[in-house]
């Protein structure tokens, strides 16, 4: 897990630009630092202030020159890397790394099946100098070209510079677990693991991408396409790659760099077909346990997030069994965020799982006061606004892990999207039954949902209608007083934003739970959850791993029939079934869903109500060209007085205002 960054400029790269980018990304890799400068046919690896002496004393072909002032004159390509050492902690794991005197790589992430690929490539005649997955990527790329991506199991973003073909190849993993952003302006192309490293390169300063800002404010969605909330800064989408032909850029004969950026989709999520329906339990359990086993590969301590819900509890219990079988000799640690309010606190469930699995549990209790004190830092690390204060609970979990010396953490992201864990899936399932004219089945399922989940009949009919005919969503929104059903709080000139719910575009309002899962995994849910997790983990210099996103597991999960995953008021049914005997029954029988939640309404409206009202008013001034302050101040007052249900829009407005100020963003 690391940070990568680079610049291509035919006019030459200004001194110390890469060093400044490296310092911004230091939290992603405090263990090592390296650069590569290239011009014409000259290539020079350079060290930095954080390059360890052991690396500088090594005699590898990619051993850097220590003095950052010693570099190629007027370089036109520069690559940089920050290392968080996870696999092969020796100097041989240093980056940028070269291979066969031809390729140079900077890599962020993990290839979990690198051991198997190492053996295969050795049999094909390749020799290795390290025990790292980084070198395996280079050998695989040399042998299979970009098709090597299909052989990797893992999470990654990387750049490979081919000195013979004079190309730069950028790639991102199937689900976008690891980030990669780019900026192309004024004839210069630059990229980085985080947006903040690119912001200083914007010639006219950072500007807000207003349409994406409205997507967030109205629909509470981010990261659903290649645009960011920063104008001109894009992300390479999940499952995409990009090849840049450097041509004559490196030798300086091109005075302008004309680049046609056309990323190529190398992976499209496709449900597994031909599943043996008589053997689904065994297939599912084998895929799940295999995924966790691969995700345990590391040369540093591995722990786990533990909310007390089904997903994280399944990971912790399976991890515990595997660790005991493999005799690692270490005590597994788990990390849980608690709440001062009983309805949001899952610590008793987490304690039950910890005792059952024989692990050492560690608990943290975030507070509203701490959130306010850390908000600017949290916003800076996240790069873009985030949808709720639950992100702060996760922040505390990763900070706690680092303090305890745990460098790798497994987490349960992806399970809800792949296994129909959200409440909306009940609506899609019910609507699907009506589409098939299965009226008796609909009533039977509706009765079970009413009994097991606690949905009122009004809500059951409303959910069914919304997924049968999406236009009904507005009526439901109006009934529940949702912010997207009332246009008055946005200035009239921007009301068109209410007509374009991104959820519809990607199919997340479908009455087909498979289509809904694919939409949530690829656009409407998972991408923003992964961004929040990556930034929170890396802010603490911790690697977060997500075994539920092993692509073989996901393809199997979304290929399973609906009734295997959801039915009779039970979500994630197959996971509950196969974990019976491994996870405590009390956890598997839970029907509620909390996760790393906080008592947001109490924090914003009671504990820190006066301060938050001031923050809210300040944000309205900042966003005066977009929002209607009169309507929104009335909202806030009615919520505080108990005359209106709490709306997360309050938090979104506060955090957008703070984000604009933190990054000095122009709104127009």
Secondary structure, 3 states (H helix, E strand, C coil): CEEEEEEEECCCCCCCHHHHHHHHCHHHCECEEEEEEEECCEEEEEECCCCCHHHHCCCCCCCCECCCCCCCCCCCEEEEEEECCCCCCCHHHCCCEEECCCEEEEEEEEECCHHHHHHHHHHCCCCCCCCCHHHHHHHHHHHHHHHHHHHCCEEEEEEEEECCCCEEEEEECCCCCCCCEEEEECCEEEEECCCHHHHCCCCCCCEECHHHHHHHHHHCCCCCCCECCECCEEECCCCEEEEEECCCCCCCCCCCCCCCCCCEECCCCCCCCCCCCCCHHHHHHHHHHHHHHHHCCCCCCEEEECCCCHHHHHHHHHHHHHHHHHCCCCCCEEEEEECCCHHHCCHHHHHHHHHHHCCEEEEEECCHHHHHHHHHHHHHHHCCCCCCCHHHHHHHHHHHHHHCCCCEEECCCCHHHHHCCCCHHHHHHHHHHHHCCCHHHHHHHHHHHHHHCCCCHHHHHHHHHHHHCCCHHHHHHHHCCCHHHCHHHECHHHHHHHHCCHHHHHCCCCCCHHHHHHHHHHHHCHHHHHHHHHHHHHHCCCEEECHHHCHHHHHHHHHCCHHHHCECCECCHHHHHHCECCECHHHHCCCCCCCCCCCHHHHHHHHCHHHHHHHHHHHHHHCCCCECHHHHHHHHHHHHCCCCCCCCHHHHHHHHHHHHHHCCCECC
